[in-house]
Amino acid sequence: MSRDSIPSIHFYDQDFVDLYDRSWVWIEEHWAQGTAQNGFTGNYLSNDGQKTINQFSSCLSSFFLNYSNQTYSPFDMLDFFYSKQEENGAIRSDYSTEDGRAVVTEDNPEGVTMPLFAYVEYVFYHKIGNKKRLKDAVEVMEKYFTWLKTMFQKENGLFSVPVSACLTGNIPREKTCYPVDFNTMVALNALYLSNIGDILNDKELSFRYKRLYFSLKTRINNLMWDPETHFYYDLDANEQRIPLKMIGAYWTFLAEIPNDERASFMIEYLKDPEVFGTDNPFPSVSVDSPCYSETPTGYCGAIVPSNLYGVVKGLEKYGEYVFARECAIRHMYFILDTLHPEGDKPGDVWEAYLPMKEGVPAADGEFPRKRFLPQACLVTITLMIEDIIGLDISLPRKTVNWVVPSLEVMGIEGLSLKRNLITILSNKNARGWEIRLESEKLYYFTIEIIDEKKKKTLPIPSGKCSMLIDKL
């Protein structure tokens, strides 16, 4: 790997920068080539001793591989799953790294998992700007959605899948028939398939999935929302709510399911130390749940980065940028404390962390895996760029939005917008706060400083320029 090919970041805490840089080194070390035997024609992110390629982990990986300036293609892993699609539309959760065959389990014989393809492809489009890819992927995603409906949608309109499909380990969900997190993910898929229809100017596609989205959104709101405790819950076979608060219910934010009033109740739970507001945000189950532990075995109280990602991205939908950023920063410090523990004990990054102190949960089977990059780099790269630094980039719109609570010494250097390398850095000098920009082509830059209530959009020409914040 040429270090120059990866965008570099600047931040006032050098430990964050070092962790970001080290993450790319780990990716290089775990970057594997497919084989003729497993039918994987591209590269993928492997883990030590890994025997399968997992669909959900591959989707998570794409969120940070997007920022590699195409050094590590985020497309190959998803294309591998698309190539495995069966005649009925099925794409299984796991495929063998040896022979490429589907790997299913007794408790999940169909190999169904949390569906993220449409959301991922939408993110691809805005980060990399390839409309042709969207056109090619839509057919696969539609067939996959039809398979999900045919196999798992019941007469009440909700989806019933094995709880193992929801990737929540040993959280007690034995009575769950209709999981809130899985149903929300299907709604998310429908929402973004509709958005993709808008991008492709396909009104029929957009309308069809918008209708499916609103239908499922209505059912989730009517059946899964509890008006007394103000939360979304799993349902049992009799459509009765199961009163266990799980962080997976917050995927509803990303899918834009709660209205502002409901969202405000749930946001308060995220801030409440007796519910989800632990020092390290956010535990898989609420602090007031009987199965929660500060030193959990497996998932029951564990902090899983993909859950944090879902909450942070969902908070952005409801304008909670400052709180979202604070949570990402708090979690980064726990990663650093576990990577550099006191004493002689060696540290590392993990698949999950403890809620109140540095360290990891006690093992439940293989969980938590050491140096499991699909989870770790989701924070150290993706949330680092998008929330801690605060950059939101859309290549098709030629826009870069920078939302920060207050100005600090930070920025990014050498980030590729297709064939346009850009640099955005903030610094304080004798004239005050200055933002230096460098670009090879024109784009539109929006700076929003929340504390100062300043927001300005400016066209950034090719070459170098700067702006003084006091002049905005």
C-alpha positions as CSV (number, residue, x, y, z in Angstrom):
1,M,0.0,0.0,0.0
2,S,1.2,3.4,-0.9
3,R,0.4,5.7,2.1
4,D,0.1,8.6,-0.3
5,S,-2.9,6.9,-2.0
6,I,-5.0,7.0,1.1
7,P,-6.5,10.3,2.3
8,S,-4.8,11.6,5.5
9,I,-6.7,13.3,8.3
10,H,-5.8,16.0,10.8
11,F,-7.2,16.2,14.3
12,Y,-6.3,17.9,17.5
13,D,-5.9,14.5,19.3
14,Q,-3.0,12.8,17.5
15,D,-4.0,9.4,19.0
16,F,-7.1,9.5,16.8
17,V,-5.0,10.2,13.8
18,D,-2.6,7.4,14.6
19,L,-5.5,5.0,15.1
20,Y,-6.9,6.0,11.7
21,D,-3.5,5.5,10.0
22,R,-3.1,2.1,11.8
23,S,-6.5,1.0,10.6
24,W,-5.4,1.3,6.9
25,V,-2.3,-0.8,7.8
26,W,-4.5,-3.5,9.3
27,I,-6.7,-3.4,6.2
28,E,-3.6,-4.0,4.0
29,E,-2.6,-6.9,6.2
30,H,-6.1,-8.5,5.9
31,W,-6.7,-7.8,2.2
32,A,-7.1,-11.2,0.6
33,Q,-7.5,-12.4,-3.0
34,G,-10.3,-14.7,-4.0
35,T,-9.6,-18.1,-5.5
36,A,-10.8,-20.1,-8.5
37,Q,-12.2,-22.6,-6.0
38,N,-14.4,-20.2,-4.1
39,G,-15.4,-18.3,-7.3
40,F,-14.4,-14.9,-5.8
41,T,-12.8,-13.0,-8.6
42,G,-11.9,-9.9,-6.6
43,N,-10.4,-9.0,-3.2
44,Y,-12.0,-9.1,0.2
45,L,-11.3,-8.3,3.8
46,S,-10.4,-11.5,5.6
47,N,-10.0,-12.3,9.3
48,D,-7.5,-14.7,10.8
49,G,-8.9,-18.3,10.5
50,Q,-12.0,-17.0,8.6
51,K,-13.9,-19.8,6.9
52,T,-16.8,-17.8,5.4
53,I,-17.4,-14.4,3.8
54,N,-20.3,-12.8,5.6
55,Q,-22.9,-10.5,3.9
56,F,-23.5,-8.1,6.7
57,S,-19.8,-7.7,7.5
58,S,-19.1,-7.1,3.8
59,C,-21.7,-4.3,3.8
60,L,-20.2,-2.7,6.9
61,S,-16.7,-2.9,5.3
62,S,-17.9,-0.9,2.3
63,F,-18.6,2.1,4.5
64,F,-14.9,2.6,5.2
65,L,-13.4,1.1,2.0
66,N,-15.3,4.0,0.3
67,Y,-12.6,6.3,1.7
68,S,-9.6,4.4,0.3
69,N,-9.5,6.4,-2.9
70,Q,-10.2,3.1,-4.7
71,T,-7.0,1.6,-3.3
72,Y,-9.2,-1.1,-1.8
73,S,-12.3,-1.6,-3.9
74,P,-15.5,-1.5,-1.8
75,F,-17.4,-3.2,-4.8
76,D,-15.8,-6.6,-5.0
77,M,-17.3,-8.1,-1.8
78,L,-20.8,-7.0,-2.7
79,D,-20.4,-8.1,-6.3
80,F,-19.4,-11.6,-4.9
81,F,-22.7,-11.8,-3.1
82,Y,-24.6,-10.6,-6.2
83,S,-22.9,-13.3,-8.3
84,K,-24.3,-15.9,-5.9
85,Q,-27.9,-14.9,-6.3
86,E,-30.2,-17.9,-6.9
87,E,-33.0,-18.2,-9.3
88,N,-35.6,-17.3,-6.6
89,G,-33.6,-14.2,-5.6
90,A,-32.0,-15.6,-2.5
91,I,-28.6,-14.4,-1.4
92,R,-27.4,-16.2,1.7
93,S,-25.6,-14.7,4.7
94,D,-22.4,-16.7,4.4
95,Y,-20.3,-18.4,1.7
96,S,-17.3,-20.6,2.2
97,T,-13.9,-19.2,1.5
98,E,-12.8,-22.6,0.3
99,D,-15.4,-23.6,-2.3
100,G,-17.8,-20.7,-2.5
101,R,-20.9,-22.7,-1.4
102,A,-23.6,-21.2,0.9
103,V,-23.1,-22.0,4.6
104,V,-26.3,-22.1,6.6
105,T,-27.1,-23.2,10.1
106,E,-29.8,-25.4,11.7
107,D,-31.4,-22.4,13.4
108,N,-31.2,-20.3,10.2
109,P,-31.7,-22.8,7.3
110,E,-32.4,-20.1,4.7
111,G,-29.2,-18.1,5.6
112,V,-31.2,-14.8,5.9
113,T,-29.5,-11.8,7.5
114,M,-30.0,-8.1,8.0
115,P,-30.6,-6.6,4.5
116,L,-28.4,-3.6,3.8
117,F,-27.7,-3.7,0.1
118,A,-29.9,-0.8,-1.0
119,Y,-28.6,1.5,1.7
120,V,-25.0,0.6,0.8
121,E,-25.5,1.1,-2.9
122,Y,-27.0,4.6,-2.2
123,V,-23.9,5.4,-0.1
124,F,-21.7,4.1,-2.9
125,Y,-23.4,6.4,-5.4
126,H,-22.8,9.5,-3.3
127,K,-19.2,8.7,-2.5
128,I,-18.1,7.3,-5.9
129,G,-20.7,8.6,-8.3
130,N,-21.3,5.6,-10.6
131,K,-24.9,5.7,-11.9
132,K,-24.3,2.7,-14.2
133,R,-23.5,0.6,-11.1
134,L,-26.9,1.5,-9.6
135,K,-28.7,0.5,-12.8
136,D,-26.9,-2.9,-12.8
137,A,-27.5,-3.5,-9.1
138,V,-31.2,-2.6,-9.0
139,E,-32.3,-5.9,-10.7
140,V,-30.3,-7.9,-8.1
141,M,-31.7,-5.9,-5.2
142,E,-35.3,-6.2,-6.4
143,K,-35.0,-9.9,-6.8
144,Y,-33.5,-10.2,-3.3
145,F,-36.3,-8.0,-1.9
146,T,-38.9,-10.2,-3.6
147,W,-37.3,-13.3,-2.0
148,L,-37.4,-11.7,1.4
149,K,-41.2,-10.9,1.0
150,T,-42.0,-14.3,-0.4
151,M,-40.2,-16.2,2.3
152,F,-40.6,-14.1,5.4
153,Q,-43.5,-11.7,5.2
154,K,-46.6,-12.8,7.0
155,E,-50.3,-11.8,6.6
156,N,-50.0,-8.9,9.1
157,G,-47.4,-7.4,6.7
158,L,-44.5,-7.9,9.1
159,F,-41.5,-10.1,8.6
160,S,-40.7,-13.2,10.7
161,V,-37.2,-14.5,10.7
162,P,-35.0,-16.6,13.1
163,V,-33.5,-14.3,15.7
164,S,-30.1,-15.6,14.7
165,A,-30.6,-13.6,11.5
166,C,-30.5,-10.4,13.6
167,L,-26.9,-11.0,14.8
168,T,-27.6,-10.3,18.5
169,G,-26.0,-13.4,19.9
170,N,-27.1,-14.5,23.4
171,I,-29.6,-11.7,24.0
172,P,-32.7,-13.6,25.2
173,R,-35.1,-13.3,22.2
174,E,-36.6,-16.8,22.4
175,K,-40.2,-15.6,22.2
176,T,-39.5,-13.2,19.3
177,C,-41.5,-13.8,16.2
178,Y,-41.3,-10.4,14.5
179,P,-37.9,-8.8,15.3
180,V,-38.0,-5.0,15.4
181,D,-34.5,-4.6,14.0
182,F,-35.0,-6.9,11.0
183,N,-38.3,-5.4,10.1
184,T,-36.7,-1.9,10.3
185,M,-33.9,-3.0,8.0
186,V,-36.4,-4.2,5.4
187,A,-38.1,-0.8,5.6
188,L,-34.7,0.8,5.3
189,N,-34.1,-1.3,2.2
190,A,-37.4,-0.2,0.7
191,L,-36.8,3.4,1.5
192,Y,-33.4,3.4,-0.3
193,L,-34.6,1.4,-3.3
194,S,-37.2,4.2,-3.7
195,N,-34.4,6.8,-3.4
196,I,-32.4,4.9,-6.0
197,G,-35.5,5.0,-8.3
198,D,-35.5,8.8,-7.9
199,I,-31.8,8.9,-8.9
200,L,-32.4,6.8,-11.9
201,N,-35.5,8.8,-12.8
202,D,-37.5,5.6,-12.7
203,K,-40.8,6.8,-11.3
204,E,-42.4,3.4,-11.2
205,L,-39.5,1.9,-9.2
206,S,-39.6,4.9,-6.8
207,F,-43.3,4.7,-6.3
208,R,-43.5,1.0,-5.8
209,Y,-40.9,0.9,-3.1
210,K,-42.1,4.1,-1.4
211,R,-45.5,2.4,-1.1
212,L,-43.8,-0.7,0.4
213,Y,-41.8,1.5,2.8
214,F,-44.8,3.4,4.1
215,S,-46.8,0.2,4.5
216,L,-44.1,-1.4,6.6
217,K,-43.4,1.9,8.5
218,T,-47.1,2.1,9.4
219,R,-47.1,-1.5,10.7
220,I,-44.0,-0.9,12.8
221,N,-45.4,2.3,14.2
222,N,-48.8,0.7,15.0
223,L,-47.7,-2.7,16.4
224,M,-44.2,-2.3,17.7
225,W,-44.4,1.1,19.4
226,D,-45.4,1.1,23.0
227,P,-47.2,4.4,24.0
228,E,-46.5,3.9,27.7
229,T,-42.7,3.3,27.6
230,H,-42.1,5.2,24.4
231,F,-40.1,2.5,22.6
232,Y,-40.2,0.0,19.8
233,Y,-40.1,-3.7,20.7
234,D,-40.1,-7.2,19.2
235,L,-43.4,-8.9,18.9
236,D,-44.2,-12.5,19.8
237,A,-46.4,-14.9,17.7
238,N,-49.5,-13.2,19.1
239,E,-48.3,-9.8,18.1
240,Q,-47.7,-8.9,21.7
241,R,-44.8,-6.6,22.5
242,I,-41.8,-8.1,24.3
243,P,-40.6,-5.5,26.9
244,L,-36.8,-5.8,26.3
245,K,-35.2,-2.5,25.2
246,M,-32.5,-3.3,22.6
247,I,-30.3,-0.8,20.8
248,G,-31.3,-2.4,17.5
249,A,-34.6,-0.5,17.8
250,Y,-32.6,2.7,16.9
251,W,-32.2,1.5,13.3
252,T,-35.8,3.0,13.1
253,F,-34.1,6.4,13.1
254,L,-32.0,5.7,10.0
255,A,-35.2,4.4,8.4
256,E,-37.0,7.6,9.4
257,I,-39.8,5.7,11.1
258,P,-40.5,7.6,14.3
259,N,-42.0,11.1,14.2
260,D,-40.1,13.9,16.0
261,E,-42.1,13.4,19.2
262,R,-41.3,9.7,19.4
263,A,-37.7,10.3,18.4
264,S,-37.3,12.8,21.3
265,F,-38.4,10.2,23.8
266,M,-35.9,7.7,22.4
267,I,-33.1,10.3,22.3
268,E,-33.6,10.9,26.0
269,Y,-33.1,7.2,26.6
270,L,-29.7,7.4,24.8
271,K,-28.7,10.2,27.3
272,D,-30.0,8.5,30.4
273,P,-27.3,6.5,32.3
274,E,-30.1,4.1,33.5
275,V,-31.1,3.1,30.0
276,F,-28.5,3.5,27.1
277,G,-26.4,6.4,28.3
278,T,-23.4,4.4,29.5
279,D,-19.9,5.9,29.5
280,N,-19.2,3.9,26.4
281,P,-22.2,4.4,24.2
282,F,-24.5,2.3,23.6
283,P,-25.0,-1.2,25.1
284,S,-26.9,-3.8,23.1
285,V,-29.6,-4.0,25.8
286,S,-30.6,-1.2,28.2
287,V,-29.1,-0.9,31.6
288,D,-32.4,-1.5,33.3
289,S,-32.9,-4.9,31.5
290,P,-32.6,-8.0,33.6
291,C,-30.0,-9.5,31.2
292,Y,-27.7,-6.4,31.2
293,S,-24.3,-6.7,32.8
294,E,-21.4,-4.2,33.1
295,T,-19.1,-7.1,32.5
296,P,-21.2,-9.1,30.1
297,T,-20.7,-12.5,28.5
298,G,-21.4,-12.1,24.8
299,Y,-23.9,-9.4,23.7
300,C,-25.8,-8.7,26.9
301,G,-24.5,-5.2,27.6
302,A,-21.7,-5.2,25.0
303,I,-21.0,-2.2,22.9
304,V,-21.0,-3.3,19.2
305,P,-19.6,-0.7,16.8
306,S,-22.2,-1.4,14.1
307,N,-24.9,-0.5,16.6
308,L,-23.1,2.7,17.4
309,Y,-22.9,3.4,13.7
310,G,-26.6,2.9,13.3
311,V,-27.5,5.2,16.2
312,V,-25.1,7.9,15.1
313,K,-26.3,7.9,11.5
314,G,-29.9,7.9,12.8
315,L,-29.3,10.8,15.2
316,E,-28.1,12.8,12.2
317,K,-31.5,12.3,10.5
318,Y,-33.1,14.1,13.5
319,G,-30.6,16.9,13.6
320,E,-28.6,15.7,16.6
321,Y,-25.2,16.3,15.1
322,V,-23.5,17.5,18.3
323,F,-24.7,14.5,20.4
324,A,-23.9,12.1,17.6
325,R,-20.3,13.4,17.4
326,E,-19.9,13.3,21.2
327,C,-20.9,9.6,21.2
328,A,-18.5,8.8,18.4
329,I,-15.6,10.5,20.2
330,R,-16.4,8.8,23.5
331,H,-16.3,5.4,21.9
332,M,-13.0,6.2,20.2
333,Y,-11.5,6.8,23.6
334,F,-12.7,3.4,24.8
335,I,-11.1,1.8,21.7
336,L,-7.8,3.6,22.4
337,D,-7.9,2.5,26.1
338,T,-8.4,-1.1,25.1
339,L,-5.7,-0.9,22.4
340,H,-3.3,0.7,24.9
341,P,-4.1,-0.9,28.3
342,E,-2.2,0.0,31.4
343,G,0.6,-2.4,32.4
344,D,2.4,-4.9,30.3
345,K,-0.7,-6.6,28.8
346,P,-0.9,-6.2,25.0
347,G,-4.0,-4.5,23.6
348,D,-5.9,-4.7,20.3
349,V,-9.2,-3.6,18.6
350,W,-12.2,-5.9,19.0
351,E,-15.6,-6.7,17.7
352,A,-17.2,-5.4,20.9
353,Y,-16.4,-3.5,24.1
354,L,-17.5,-3.0,27.7
355,P,-20.0,-0.3,28.6
356,M,-18.4,1.3,31.7
357,K,-14.6,0.6,31.4
358,E,-12.0,-0.4,28.9
359,G,-11.9,-4.0,27.8
360,V,-14.0,-6.5,26.0
361,P,-16.9,-8.8,27.0
362,A,-16.3,-12.4,28.1
363,A,-16.4,-14.8,25.1
364,D,-19.6,-16.3,23.9
365,G,-18.4,-18.8,21.2
366,E,-16.2,-16.8,18.8
367,F,-17.7,-13.4,19.9
368,P,-16.0,-11.0,20.4
369,R,-13.4,-11.5,17.7
370,K,-10.0,-9.8,18.0
371,R,-9.1,-7.3,15.3
372,F,-12.4,-7.8,13.5
373,L,-12.0,-4.9,11.1
374,P,-15.6,-4.7,9.7
375,Q,-16.7,-3.5,13.1
376,A,-13.5,-1.7,14.3
377,C,-12.8,0.4,11.1
378,L,-16.5,1.4,10.9
379,V,-15.6,3.8,13.8
380,T,-11.9,4.4,13.3
381,I,-12.3,5.4,9.7
382,T,-16.0,6.0,8.8
383,L,-17.2,7.8,11.9
384,M,-13.8,9.5,12.2
385,I,-14.3,11.2,8.8
386,E,-18.1,11.6,8.8
387,D,-18.8,12.6,12.4
388,I,-15.7,13.4,14.4
389,I,-14.3,15.5,11.6
390,G,-17.8,16.0,10.3
391,L,-17.6,15.7,6.5
392,D,-20.6,14.8,4.3
393,I,-19.6,14.2,0.7
394,S,-21.8,13.8,-2.4
395,L,-19.9,13.4,-5.6
396,P,-22.9,13.5,-8.0
397,R,-24.0,16.8,-6.4
398,K,-20.4,18.1,-6.3
399,T,-20.9,19.0,-2.7
400,V,-19.0,18.8,0.5
401,N,-20.8,19.7,3.7
402,W,-18.7,20.3,6.9
403,V,-20.8,20.4,10.0
404,V,-18.9,21.0,13.3
405,P,-20.1,22.1,16.8
406,S,-17.1,24.6,16.9
407,L,-14.0,25.1,15.0
408,E,-11.0,23.0,15.9
409,V,-7.7,22.1,14.2
410,M,-8.8,19.3,11.9
411,G,-9.5,18.3,8.3
412,I,-8.7,15.9,5.5
413,E,-6.0,15.9,2.8
414,G,-6.0,14.1,-0.5
415,L,-9.5,12.8,-0.6
416,S,-10.6,11.6,-4.0
417,L,-13.9,12.8,-5.5
418,K,-13.7,10.6,-8.5
419,R,-10.8,12.2,-10.4
420,N,-10.7,15.3,-8.2
421,L,-8.4,15.3,-5.1
422,I,-9.5,17.7,-2.4
423,T,-8.0,19.0,0.8
424,I,-9.9,20.8,3.6
425,L,-8.1,22.0,6.7
426,S,-9.0,24.4,9.5
427,N,-6.3,26.3,11.5
428,K,-6.1,29.3,13.7
429,N,-3.6,32.0,12.9
430,A,-3.1,35.7,13.7
431,R,-6.1,36.6,11.5
432,G,-8.4,34.1,13.3
433,W,-9.8,30.8,12.2
434,E,-9.0,30.0,8.6
435,I,-10.1,27.1,6.3
436,R,-7.6,26.2,3.6
437,L,-9.0,24.4,0.6
438,E,-7.4,22.8,-2.4
439,S,-9.1,21.1,-5.3
440,E,-8.4,20.1,-8.9
441,K,-12.0,20.9,-10.0
442,L,-14.9,23.1,-9.0
443,Y,-17.2,21.8,-6.2
444,Y,-19.5,23.4,-3.7
445,F,-18.5,23.7,0.0
446,T,-20.9,24.3,2.9
447,I,-19.5,25.1,6.3
448,E,-21.9,25.0,9.3
449,I,-20.6,25.9,12.7
450,I,-23.3,25.0,15.1
451,D,-22.1,26.9,18.2
452,E,-21.8,30.2,16.3
453,K,-25.0,29.6,14.2
454,K,-23.0,30.2,11.0
455,K,-23.7,28.5,7.7
456,K,-22.4,29.4,4.3
457,T,-22.2,27.7,0.9
458,L,-19.5,28.7,-1.5
459,P,-18.2,27.5,-4.9
460,I,-14.6,26.3,-4.5
461,P,-12.6,26.8,-7.7
462,S,-9.8,24.6,-8.8
463,G,-6.4,25.4,-7.2
464,K,-5.8,26.7,-3.7
465,C,-7.9,29.1,-1.7
466,S,-8.8,30.0,1.9
467,M,-11.6,31.6,3.8
468,L,-11.7,33.4,7.1
469,I,-14.5,32.3,9.4
470,D,-14.9,35.8,10.9
471,K,-15.7,37.1,7.5
472,L,-18.6,34.7,6.9
